[in-house]
Amino acid sequence: MKNQKYQLVLAGSSLDYYRSLFLQSFIQHLNDIGLDEQQYFQFLEVSQAERIDWDGLPVMIWFGGESEPSADEVALLNRFLQESFYVFPIVDSLTRYPSLVPAVLRHLNGLQWEPNRVVADILKAFRLCREQRQAFISYRRMDSQNVAIQLFSALSLQGYKVFLDIASIDAGVDFQQVLWGRMSDVDLLIFLDSPNALSSEWVYKELLQAESLGLGVLQLVWVDHTRKLGTEFSTFIQLQHSDFAHCKADAQDSLTGEAIKTILSTAESARIRSIAIRRTRVIGDVVEQLPQGIASTIDPGGNIRLYRDDRALANVIPVVGVPDAALIQQAEIRALAEDVDLSKNLIIYDSLGVEPNYKKHLAWLNGRLELRTSESDSVENWLNDL
C-alpha cells in the first residue's frame, strides 16, 4: 500500500513573513488532534514542486503581499487551479485583497490572517474536519441572553451553524428531543457560566449530555465567579470586567470586540480537539467489535481499513455527528475513485441523542443506497459477514 502523506504547499510573496507563524499554529493543531506532522504531512515550497503527488490531495496556501510573485510560483499556482485543487489565499487585510493577490485568485474568497481560522479551513480541505462548523450555546436567559445572542451572531458570521434555543426551535415540537438531536450533531458546546447558570435544570442537563457525547465544551466563566466541581473537563476562559462593554457583566451588558475575537479563536481550537476526540470514540466502538482474525489499521483521515491475512476486506468510515445524504454522496465519490466495492464500505456514527425520526430517515436511505450507514455500537453483524 502506498504511504501517502498530506501535502501542503506554501507559496506567495509574503511567505517569508508568515512561514514560522503558520507552521507553529498548524503543527499545534495537528498535535491537538493526535496527528504526527512528520509521519503524515509534507510541507513543500515552490522549489520542491517535483515532489507534489498530483494523484493525492495537495493543498496550496498562498500568502499574498505587495511584491510580485516569481514566475515559478505563478506557474505552480495555475497548475493547482487547473487541477481544481484547493488554494487558500491569505492576506493581512481583506479590504486590500485585490491588490495583494495575482489576478487569477481574485475570484476566490480570501481569508484574512487569523491562525486558528486558517488552520481549521485547511484541515477541512484535507477532510480532517467537518464541512460545516457547528456550535451549541448553553446559557441561562436571565443572566446572559444578550451575550448569547451576540455570540450567535458572531459565530454565524464565522461560518458556524449555531444552535440557540430562542432562534433554533420551532413552536409545537418536542423541546428535549430536538435539543438532544441538535447536540448530537454539533462540534462544540459553548457554556456561558454566569453565576446562576447551573441552577437552570436545562443548562445542567445540557452539560451532562455533552459529557455523555464526548462533546468539547468551551466554558466562559463570568467575572468574580469560579468554576464549579464537575466542569473541569471544559476548555475555559475567565472573563474580566474589561471584557464587557460597560464593565458591569450583568444581564444587559455585552462583550467587547476583543473578547469576542478571543472567544472565536479559542472556540476554533476547542472544536478541532472535540472532533478528534469524538472520532476516536467512534473508531473505538468498531475496534472493540472486531471478530477474531480481522485486523485493522487507521489511516491519517481516520478511516478504518480491515484485513484478514493481509487481504483487504472492507473500509469503515467514521463520522462525527450525524450523516446526511450529502455526506454519504461525498463518501461514495471518494470510494468509487478508489475503485472499491461500495458494499464493503460502511459509514458509522454515534447515535446517542439522534432523533428517532432521523434514524428512520437513515434506515430509509439504507434501503435505497449501496453505501450504507450504521450506529457505531451495532456493527458486529456486518463485521461477522465479511
Helices and strands as residue ranges (DSSP letters): E 6-11, H 15-32, H 37-40, E 41-45, G 46-51, E 59-63, H 71-82, E 87-91, G 94-96, H 97-100, G 103-105, E 111-112, H 115-125, E 133-138, H 141-157, E 160-163, H 165-168, H 175-183, E 188-193, G 197-199, H 201-213, E 216-221, E 235-238, G 241-243, H 257-288, E 295-298, E 304-308, E 311-318, H 325-337, G 342-344, E 345-349, H 356-366, E 372-375, G 376-378, H 380-384
